[in-house]
């Protein structure tokens, strides 16, 4: 019984490690130039209408950007910005903003 439990924990750790977010912060920083107009150069918005992105959880940012891109969320400014983003773009942007 103990062997099965240890094997289960090892499998869980392996799955967790391989499904983690793997965005590239440097690539995200490069891609984030178009975000700065609304969300600020460092992800801190000067306008209360637009949220701060700096320090947000990476998984949250991925979820929201995918929702804007795929139609789960709609916003006249964000939807067109998110539509052309690839999955890698989204992961990179999320990694960058969550690192701030």
Secondary structure, 3 states (H helix, E strand, C coil): CHHHHHHHHHHHHHHHHHCCCCCCHHHHHHHHHHHHHHHCCCCCCCCCCCCCCCCCCHHHHHHHHHHHHHCCCCCCCHHHHHHCCCHHHHHHHHHHHHHC
